[in-house]
Amino acid sequence: MSAVLQRYYLQSLQEEVLCRFDSRKATLSTGLSYDELSEDILKATKIKISAQHLKRFFGSVKYDDFPPQHQLDVLANYINADCWNSFQSKLQQTISFQERQVPFLHTIEPLPALPFSFNQRQELLYILLFLMILAIGLILLNI
């Protein structure tokens, strides 16, 4: 699985966890909120994830490794998914459905180049600049 897709799944899980927790507390700017989230996860899943692990998961503490599978399973369970893999499958189905609904997004061709050469575009810009200066001058003379 690509790193981009994994990152998308991880960000989706983060968003869902925050939504489930409480939008008023979703900033998680203080350690207390991470502690509260940890307690809420414990109540919902009967499994504790420490505030420190949650800080790593949400990026408040530098952590370059991918979160452990068991933590992802608990967080997925917290948002009412069976496990991390089922959460990913659900997202993959959503992505596939969206691609089927809007198939033309993958076939958009780039716009053709403007029908003017570089010199013609430069001349047009000079004419526009001249007209703008002229308009400003006329406005100032009438004041």
Backbone as JSON, one array per atom type, in Angstrom:
{
  "sequence": "MSAVLQRYYLQSLQEEVLCRFDSRKATLSTGLSYDELSEDILKATKIKISAQHLKRFFGSVKYDDFPPQHQLDVLANYINADCWNSFQSKLQQTISFQERQVPFLHTIEPLPALPFSFNQRQELLYILLFLMILAIGLILLNI",
  "N": [[0.85, -1.18, 0.0], [0.5, 2.23, -0.75], [2.41, 4.99, 0.6], [1.13, 7.41, 0.61], [-1.58, 6.73, 0.55], [-1.74, 5.32, 2.98], [-1.24, 7.44, 4.74], [-3.48, 8.98, 4.24], [-5.49, 7.27, 5.24], [-4.74, 7.24, 7.93], [-5.03, 9.97, 8.65], [-7.76, 10.19, 8.27], [-8.7, 8.49, 10.25], [-7.79, 9.91, 12.49], [-9.41, 12.23, 12.3], [-11.95, 11.11, 12.61], [-11.79, 10.08, 15.2], [-11.48, 12.43, 16.67], [-13.94, 13.65, 16.1], [-15.68, 11.83, 17.29], [-14.87, 12.03, 19.93], [-15.3, 14.74, 20.95], [-16.33, 17.7, 19.63], [-15.94, 20.14, 20.85], [-13.74, 19.74, 22.44], [-11.81, 19.12, 20.7], [-9.44, 20.35, 19.95], [-7.23, 19.57, 21.41], [-5.06, 20.81, 22.66], [-3.93, 20.9, 25.13], [-2.37, 18.88, 27.7], [-4.28, 17.82, 29.39], [-6.59, 17.44, 27.83], [-5.77, 15.34, 26.2], [-5.52, 13.43, 28.16], [-8.19, 13.25, 28.92], [-9.3, 12.28, 26.55], [-8.01, 9.82, 26.46], [-9.16, 8.58, 28.67], [-11.82, 8.51, 27.8], [-11.61, 6.78, 25.63], [-10.88, 4.48, 26.99], [-13.23, 4.0, 28.48], [-15.01, 3.45, 26.38], [-13.87, 1.29, 24.96], [-12.68, -0.42, 26.74], [-9.99, -0.66, 26.8], [-6.87, 0.78, 27.44], [-5.24, 3.58, 26.1], [-2.43, 5.43, 26.34], [-1.99, 8.93, 27.2], [0.38, 9.91, 26.17], [0.85, 8.22, 23.97], [-1.32, 8.98, 22.43], [-0.64, 11.62, 21.9], [1.53, 11.19, 20.23], [0.22, 9.89, 18.14], [-1.46, 11.93, 17.15], [0.41, 13.73, 16.36], [1.47, 15.67, 18.04], [3.7, 15.16, 19.45], [6.89, 14.47, 18.28], [7.2, 11.74, 16.17], [8.27, 9.36, 14.16], [7.67, 6.8, 13.28], [5.2, 4.45, 12.08], [2.03, 4.17, 13.67], [1.52, 1.54, 16.11], [-0.12, -1.56, 15.27], [-2.0, -2.61, 17.16], [-2.79, -0.34, 18.58], [-3.99, 1.17, 16.58], [-6.1, -0.54, 16.02], [-7.57, -0.34, 18.41], [-8.26, 2.4, 18.38], [-9.76, 2.45, 16.03], [-11.8, 0.78, 16.81], [-12.88, 2.4, 18.77], [-14.22, 4.29, 17.27], [-16.29, 2.81, 16.38], [-15.65, 0.92, 14.43], [-14.74, -2.38, 13.41], [-12.02, -3.09, 13.42], [-8.72, -1.84, 12.6], [-8.11, -2.69, 9.97], [-10.69, -3.16, 8.91], [-11.69, -0.59, 9.01], [-10.02, 0.67, 7.14], [-10.82, -0.75, 4.87], [-13.47, 0.09, 4.63], [-13.06, 2.79, 4.03], [-11.71, 2.48, 1.62], [-13.71, 1.4, 0.01], [-15.39, 3.6, -0.1], [-13.75, 5.41, -1.47], [-13.49, 4.03, -3.91], [-16.17, 4.03, -4.72], [-16.6, 6.79, -5.06], [-14.86, 7.26, -7.19], [-16.14, 5.81, -9.19], [-18.48, 7.26, -9.4], [-17.65, 9.74, -10.37], [-16.12, 9.53, -12.92], [-14.85, 11.06, -14.86], [-12.97, 12.7, -13.7], [-10.44, 11.62, -13.75], [-9.71, 11.82, -16.33], [-9.3, 14.35, -17.23], [-8.04, 16.71, -19.42], [-5.14, 18.76, -19.95], [-5.42, 22.34, -20.24], [-5.35, 23.99, -23.42], [-2.55, 25.87, -24.71], [-2.33, 29.45, -24.58], [-3.45, 31.36, -27.4], [-1.6, 33.26, -28.12], [1.63, 34.49, -28.88], [4.71, 34.75, -26.99], [5.76, 37.37, -27.29], [3.49, 38.74, -28.18], [1.83, 38.51, -25.95], [3.35, 39.98, -24.14], [3.21, 42.51, -25.31], [0.45, 42.97, -25.05], [0.28, 43.14, -22.26], [1.79, 45.47, -21.79], [0.12, 47.33, -23.08], [-2.18, 47.12, -21.47], [-1.11, 48.0, -19.03], [-0.43, 50.64, -19.74], [-3.04, 51.64, -20.25], [-4.13, 51.42, -17.7], [-2.53, 53.25, -16.26], [-3.2, 55.58, -17.63], [-5.94, 55.73, -17.01], [-5.82, 56.1, -14.23], [-4.49, 58.56, -14.17], [-6.43, 60.22, -15.4], [-8.47, 60.06, -13.54], [-7.26, 61.27, -11.34], [-6.88, 63.88, -12.36], [-9.48, 64.82, -12.54], [-10.18, 65.16, -9.96]],
  "CA": [[0.0, 0.0, 0.0], [1.33, 3.43, -0.88], [2.54, 5.83, 1.79], [0.11, 8.46, 0.52], [-2.84, 6.13, 0.95], [-1.65, 5.06, 4.42], [-1.36, 8.73, 5.42], [-4.89, 9.34, 4.12], [-6.24, 6.45, 6.19], [-4.38, 7.69, 9.27], [-5.68, 11.26, 8.87], [-9.2, 9.94, 8.38], [-8.92, 7.95, 11.6], [-7.63, 11.02, 13.43], [-10.59, 13.07, 12.22], [-13.1, 10.39, 13.17], [-11.59, 10.01, 16.65], [-11.79, 13.75, 17.2], [-15.39, 13.85, 16.01], [-16.32, 10.99, 18.3], [-14.52, 12.5, 21.27], [-16.14, 15.9, 21.22], [-15.81, 18.79, 18.82], [-15.52, 21.26, 21.72], [-12.44, 19.42, 23.02], [-11.04, 18.53, 19.62], [-8.16, 21.0, 19.69], [-6.21, 18.78, 22.08], [-3.87, 21.65, 22.83], [-3.35, 20.69, 26.46], [-2.24, 17.49, 28.12], [-5.52, 17.42, 30.02], [-7.5, 16.94, 26.81], [-5.3, 14.01, 25.82], [-5.9, 12.54, 29.26], [-9.63, 13.03, 28.82], [-9.52, 11.38, 25.41], [-7.54, 8.5, 26.88], [-10.2, 8.02, 29.55], [-13.0, 8.24, 26.99], [-11.31, 5.56, 24.86], [-10.93, 3.38, 27.96], [-14.65, 3.73, 28.77], [-15.69, 2.91, 25.21], [-13.28, 0.05, 24.43], [-12.11, -1.2, 27.86], [-8.54, -0.75, 26.58], [-6.28, 2.1, 27.67], [-4.15, 4.13, 25.29], [-1.91, 6.53, 27.16], [-2.0, 10.27, 26.63], [1.61, 10.05, 25.39], [0.63, 7.56, 22.67], [-2.25, 9.81, 21.67], [0.12, 12.77, 21.41], [2.29, 10.71, 19.06], [-0.73, 9.59, 17.07], [-1.95, 13.17, 16.58], [1.53, 14.53, 15.88], [1.91, 16.7, 18.99], [5.05, 14.75, 19.84], [7.55, 13.94, 17.08], [7.24, 10.29, 16.14], [8.35, 9.07, 12.73], [7.18, 5.46, 12.96], [3.75, 4.26, 11.93], [1.49, 3.68, 14.95], [1.38, 0.07, 16.19], [-1.4, -2.13, 14.82], [-2.96, -2.75, 18.25], [-3.34, 0.98, 18.89], [-4.91, 1.51, 15.49], [-7.29, -1.36, 16.22], [-8.34, 0.24, 19.51], [-8.83, 3.66, 17.91], [-10.82, 2.11, 15.07], [-12.91, 0.27, 17.62], [-13.45, 3.56, 19.45], [-15.16, 4.96, 16.35], [-17.26, 1.79, 16.01], [-15.21, -0.01, 13.38], [-14.29, -3.62, 14.04], [-10.57, -3.03, 13.59], [-8.03, -0.94, 11.67], [-8.27, -3.19, 8.61], [-12.06, -2.93, 8.43], [-11.8, 0.85, 8.8], [-9.39, 0.94, 5.84], [-11.68, -1.32, 3.82], [-14.62, 0.98, 4.48], [-12.6, 3.98, 3.31], [-11.39, 2.08, 0.25], [-14.98, 1.29, -0.71], [-15.84, 4.97, -0.32], [-12.92, 5.96, -2.54], [-13.88, 3.36, -5.16], [-17.5, 4.52, -5.09], [-16.46, 8.15, -5.57], [-14.24, 7.19, -8.51], [-17.15, 5.36, -10.15], [-19.47, 8.31, -9.56], [-17.06, 10.86, -11.09], [-15.0, 8.94, -13.66], [-14.18, 12.01, -15.72], [-11.9, 13.4, -12.99], [-9.15, 11.04, -14.1], [-9.45, 11.99, -17.76], [-9.25, 15.77, -17.58], [-6.84, 17.05, -20.18], [-4.7, 20.13, -19.66], [-5.92, 23.37, -21.14], [-4.39, 24.33, -24.47], [-1.81, 27.11, -24.5], [-2.97, 30.65, -25.12], [-3.14, 31.49, -28.83], [-0.7, 34.38, -28.33], [3.05, 34.22, -28.65], [5.25, 35.47, -25.84], [5.86, 38.79, -27.63], [2.14, 39.3, -28.23], [1.37, 38.64, -24.56], [4.09, 41.09, -23.55], [2.63, 43.74, -25.86], [-0.85, 43.15, -24.4], [0.52, 43.59, -20.89], [2.19, 46.87, -21.86], [-1.07, 48.12, -23.42], [-3.01, 47.16, -20.27], [-0.43, 48.86, -18.08], [-0.62, 52.01, -20.23], [-4.44, 52.03, -20.04], [-4.34, 51.61, -16.26], [-1.9, 54.52, -15.88], [-4.03, 56.62, -18.22], [-7.17, 55.82, -16.23], [-5.48, 56.7, -12.93], [-4.22, 59.97, -14.44], [-7.7, 60.9, -15.65], [-9.18, 60.13, -12.26], [-6.59, 62.27, -10.51], [-7.1, 65.2, -12.93], [-10.86, 65.21, -12.29], [-10.39, 65.39, -8.51]],
  "C": [[0.89, 1.24, 0.0], [1.34, 4.23, 0.42], [1.48, 6.93, 1.8], [-1.24, 7.93, 0.99], [-2.86, 5.83, 2.44], [-1.85, 6.35, 5.21], [-2.81, 9.21, 5.38], [-5.74, 8.57, 5.13], [-5.99, 6.93, 7.62], [-5.05, 9.03, 9.59], [-7.19, 11.1, 9.02], [-9.54, 9.4, 9.76], [-8.78, 9.05, 12.64], [-8.89, 11.89, 13.46], [-11.8, 12.4, 12.86], [-13.0, 10.29, 14.69], [-11.93, 11.35, 17.28], [-13.28, 14.04, 17.17], [-16.12, 13.05, 17.09], [-16.07, 11.55, 19.69], [-15.41, 13.67, 21.67], [-15.56, 17.08, 20.47], [-15.36, 19.98, 19.67], [-14.14, 21.01, 22.31], [-11.44, 18.99, 21.96], [-9.71, 19.21, 19.34], [-7.01, 20.22, 20.3], [-4.92, 19.57, 22.29], [-3.23, 21.46, 24.2], [-3.26, 19.21, 26.77], [-3.51, 16.95, 28.74], [-6.49, 16.84, 29.0], [-7.07, 15.56, 26.32], [-5.63, 13.0, 26.9], [-7.38, 12.23, 29.22], [-9.97, 12.09, 27.67], [-9.12, 9.96, 25.77], [-8.59, 7.82, 27.76], [-11.47, 7.67, 28.77], [-12.81, 6.96, 26.15], [-11.39, 4.34, 25.78], [-12.38, 3.01, 28.28], [-15.33, 3.02, 27.6], [-15.18, 1.54, 24.81], [-12.77, -0.9, 25.5], [-10.61, -1.44, 27.67], [-7.97, 0.66, 26.71], [-5.18, 2.39, 26.66], [-3.69, 5.37, 26.04], [-2.0, 7.86, 26.41], [-0.76, 10.49, 25.76], [1.46, 9.4, 24.01], [-0.33, 8.38, 21.81], [-1.55, 11.05, 21.12], [0.95, 12.37, 20.19], [1.36, 10.5, 17.88], [-1.21, 10.86, 16.37], [-0.83, 14.12, 16.16], [1.97, 15.64, 16.8], [3.31, 16.42, 19.51], [5.67, 14.1, 18.61], [7.68, 12.42, 17.2], [7.17, 9.87, 14.69], [7.79, 7.71, 12.33], [5.66, 5.45, 12.8], [3.22, 3.72, 13.25], [1.34, 2.16, 14.95], [-0.04, -0.38, 15.83], [-2.42, -2.19, 15.96], [-3.57, -1.4, 18.66], [-4.33, 1.43, 17.81], [-6.21, 0.72, 15.61], [-8.19, -0.77, 17.31], [-9.01, 1.55, 19.07], [-9.95, 3.43, 16.89], [-12.05, 1.59, 15.81], [-13.62, 1.4, 18.34], [-14.45, 4.3, 18.56], [-16.15, 3.97, 15.72], [-16.92, 1.0, 14.75], [-14.7, -1.26, 14.08], [-12.8, -3.58, 14.36], [-10.01, -2.05, 12.55], [-8.23, -1.39, 10.22], [-9.68, -2.97, 8.07], [-12.31, -1.44, 8.2], [-11.2, 1.23, 7.45], [-10.25, 0.42, 4.69], [-12.89, -0.43, 3.55], [-14.22, 2.24, 3.7], [-12.3, 3.64, 1.85], [-12.66, 1.94, -0.59], [-15.54, 2.66, -1.03], [-15.07, 5.6, -1.46], [-13.32, 5.36, -3.88], [-15.23, 3.85, -5.65], [-17.4, 5.92, -5.69], [-15.83, 8.15, -6.95], [-15.24, 6.74, -9.56], [-18.17, 6.45, -10.42], [-18.94, 9.46, -10.42], [-15.88, 10.36, -11.91], [-14.23, 9.95, -14.49], [-13.04, 12.74, -15.02], [-10.52, 12.88, -13.39], [-8.78, 11.28, -15.56], [-9.41, 13.45, -18.18], [-7.93, 16.07, -18.28], [-6.42, 18.47, -19.84], [-5.26, 21.11, -20.69], [-4.89, 23.67, -22.22], [-3.71, 25.66, -24.14], [-2.57, 28.27, -25.11], [-2.56, 30.83, -26.58], [-2.21, 32.68, -29.14], [0.75, 33.93, -28.12], [3.51, 35.02, -27.44], [5.29, 36.98, -26.11], [4.48, 39.46, -27.67], [1.58, 39.48, -26.82], [2.06, 39.81, -23.88], [3.53, 42.42, -24.04], [1.27, 44.02, -25.22], [-0.69, 43.66, -22.98], [0.93, 45.06, -20.86], [0.99, 47.77, -22.17], [-1.98, 48.24, -22.2], [-2.4, 48.07, -19.21], [-0.61, 50.34, -18.46], [-2.04, 52.49, -19.97], [-4.73, 52.25, -18.56], [-3.75, 52.93, -15.79], [-2.71, 55.7, -16.41], [-5.3, 56.82, -17.4], [-6.9, 56.47, -14.87], [-5.21, 58.2, -13.11], [-5.49, 60.76, -14.64], [-8.5, 61.06, -14.35], [-8.57, 61.22, -11.39], [-6.81, 63.69, -11.04], [-8.52, 65.71, -12.65], [-11.12, 65.5, -10.81], [-10.1, 66.77, -8.13]]
}
